[in-house]
Amino acid sequence: MFDTSIRYGIIGCVGIGTTHGKAVQDAEGVDLVAAADTIEANAREFADNYDCEWYTDHVEMIEDANLDAVSICTPSGTHSDIAVSAAKAGANILCEKPLDVYLDRINSMIETAEEVGVTLAGVYQRRTYSEHQRAKKAVENGKLGQMVLGDAMVKWHRTQGYYDSGNWRGTRKMDGGCLMNQAIHLIDLLQWLMGDVESVYAMMDTTVHEMDMEDVATVALQFENGAYGAIEATTSVRGGKDSLELNGTAGSYNSGEFDLHEGEIDFEPEEREWGVGHTRIVQDFVDSLREGSEPMIPAREARKAIEVILAAYASANLNREVRINELYEIHRETRIDELDATVNHSEFKQ
């Protein structure tokens, strides 16, 4: 528990790092003290914009600036190494999605945080949206009846230039494809609202872009509660959108619209500006540190959506249904998620 304002730092000073910087500034009970990036120019610019100290080494930053907590906003495949070293330096950690792209790495960061006694939390800011909060309560209270189907669609456009903008983008070791990078937020919402996923059967391909991973995927799901579902994801189309739908025997929920038999709920999604979800996540994280409570999305909870995605990768590779609880055995037998300990993270600039 903290009686004084949380001393906070950002690791990774471009892209989503700036969103975290603003979120920290907008939150209460926390001060943005420092930021680190392996590229000095990025760190300097961030520090100028957010009036904080800058570093090129995140461990040095944590120790020198006496930080209580950090956000990790670097390329996905660097998250675990950074989290492990940050935890050992004594910092509580809020890690951008995904926690990492390999089970070995994810488990290492979770185990290290638990061993040294720091908090490790994930970022799925869409859970904070009021319409999804209402949907969660509706499912838990039985207002939708027995859950039958749950679907998530993410149909976006990304140019080849997007994937060419960083040599880590679209790679297995550092990023993943449209499931791991774009659809993960809807996948998290789907399993959070419908319940844990039991098994998946997936097909995917790289249809348009020059990249290692998938730019289109379809995944059939079975949930532990007996319901079924589907995920459709792509970054290859124009004019598409993302949506979420839950269907039960007493009513349905579609991206903020409830359709119950007698219209018990009259609700419209809130209007919100970009970044408000991150501010809520940061505020919850800070409050959990100050109060000594569990954050909204503890690391073991944040791992669930990634397990669904990794099971989909395994399913597409093996051309069969894959149960979530056999992921680790598949890993041992086939090395689908083989951890490349020799990867040079300095090649992947933040």
RARANOR-V267357 format. One record per backbone hydrogen bond with DSSP energy under -1.0 kcal/mol. CO is the residue of the C=O (numbers start at 1). NH is the residue of the N-H. E is the energy in kcal/mol with one decimal. If there is no record, write none. Layout:
# RARANOR-V267357
{{CO	NH	E} {CO	NH	E}}
This chain:
# RARANOR-V267357
{{6	31	-3.2} {7	68	-2.8} {7	69	-1.9} {8	33	-2.8} {8	34	-1.4} {9	71	-1.9} {10	36	-2.8} {11	73	-3.2} {14	17	-2.1} {15	18	-1.4} {16	20	-2.1} {17	21	-2.1} {18	22	-2.3} {19	23	-2.2} {20	24	-2.6} {21	25	-2.0} {22	26	-2.1} {23	27	-1.4} {29	6	-2.6} {31	8	-2.7} {33	53	-2.5} {34	10	-1.6} {35	55	-1.8} {36	12	-3.1} {39	43	-1.8} {40	44	-2.9} {41	45	-2.3} {42	46	-2.3} {43	47	-2.5} {44	48	-2.3} {45	49	-2.2} {46	50	-2.4} {47	52	-1.4} {53	35	-1.8} {55	37	-1.9} {57	61	-2.1} {58	62	-2.4} {59	63	-2.3} {60	64	-3.3} {61	65	-2.6} {62	67	-2.0} {68	92	-2.5} {69	9	-1.8} {70	94	-2.6} {71	11	-2.8} {72	96	-2.2} {75	78	-2.2} {76	79	-1.5} {78	82	-2.0} {79	83	-3.0} {80	84	-3.0} {81	85	-2.0} {82	86	-2.6} {83	87	-2.8} {84	88	-2.1} {85	89	-1.2} {86	91	-2.3} {87	90	-1.6} {92	70	-2.3} {93	121	-2.6} {94	72	-2.3} {102	106	-2.4} {103	107	-2.9} {104	108	-2.0} {105	109	-2.1} {106	110	-2.2} {107	111	-2.8} {108	112	-2.2} {109	113	-2.1} {110	114	-2.2} {111	115	-2.4} {112	116	-2.4} {113	117	-1.1} {113	118	-2.1} {119	93	-3.4} {120	299	-1.9} {121	95	-3.1} {124	127	-1.9} {125	128	-1.7} {126	129	-1.2} {129	133	-2.2} {130	134	-2.5} {131	135	-2.0} {132	136	-2.3} {133	137	-1.9} {134	138	-2.4} {135	139	-2.4} {136	140	-2.5} {137	141	-2.5} {138	143	-2.1} {139	142	-1.2} {142	145	-1.3} {144	250	-2.5} {144	251	-1.0} {146	249	-1.8} {148	228	-2.6} {149	247	-3.1} {150	230	-1.5} {151	245	-2.6} {152	232	-2.3} {153	243	-2.4} {154	234	-2.2} {156	237	-1.6} {159	163	-1.1} {160	164	-2.0} {166	169	-1.4} {168	171	-1.5} {170	213	-1.5} {171	175	-1.9} {171	176	-2.8} {174	77	-2.0} {177	181	-2.6} {178	183	-3.1} {183	187	-2.4} {184	188	-2.5} {185	189	-2.2} {186	190	-2.7} {187	191	-2.3} {188	192	-2.2} {189	193	-2.6} {190	194	-2.8} {191	195	-1.4} {196	224	-2.8} {198	324	-2.4} {199	222	-2.1} {200	322	-2.9} {201	220	-3.0} {203	218	-2.8} {205	215	-2.1} {205	216	-1.4} {214	178	-2.1} {215	235	-1.9} {216	205	-2.2} {217	233	-2.5} {218	203	-2.6} {219	231	-2.2} {220	201	-2.0} {221	229	-1.8} {222	198	-2.9} {222	199	-1.9} {223	226	-1.9} {227	223	-2.9} {228	150	-1.3} {229	221	-2.7} {230	152	-2.2} {231	219	-2.5} {232	154	-2.7} {233	217	-2.6} {234	156	-2.4} {235	158	-2.1} {241	155	-1.8} {243	153	-2.7} {244	255	-2.1} {245	151	-3.0} {246	253	-2.6} {247	148	-3.0} {247	149	-2.0} {250	261	-1.2} {251	248	-2.4} {252	259	-2.7} {253	246	-3.0} {254	257	-1.3} {257	254	-2.4} {259	252	-1.5} {260	263	-1.2} {273	276	-1.8} {275	279	-2.1} {276	280	-2.0} {277	281	-2.1} {278	282	-3.0} {279	283	-2.7} {280	284	-2.5} {281	285	-2.5} {282	286	-2.9} {283	287	-2.8} {284	288	-2.4} {285	289	-1.8} {286	290	-2.4} {287	291	-2.3} {288	292	-1.3} {288	293	-1.7} {297	122	-2.8} {298	302	-2.3} {299	303	-1.5} {301	304	-1.1} {303	307	-2.1} {304	308	-1.8} {305	309	-1.9} {306	310	-3.0} {307	311	-2.3} {308	312	-1.9} {309	313	-2.3} {310	314	-2.3} {311	315	-2.6} {312	316	-2.5} {313	317	-1.9} {314	318	-2.7} {315	319	-2.0} {315	320	-1.1} {322	200	-2.5} {323	326	-1.7} {324	327	-1.6} {326	330	-2.6} {327	331	-2.4} {328	332	-1.9} {329	333	-2.3} {330	334	-3.0} {331	335	-1.4} {335	338	-1.8} {339	341	-1.2} {340	343	-1.5} {344	347	-2.0} {345	348	-1.5}}
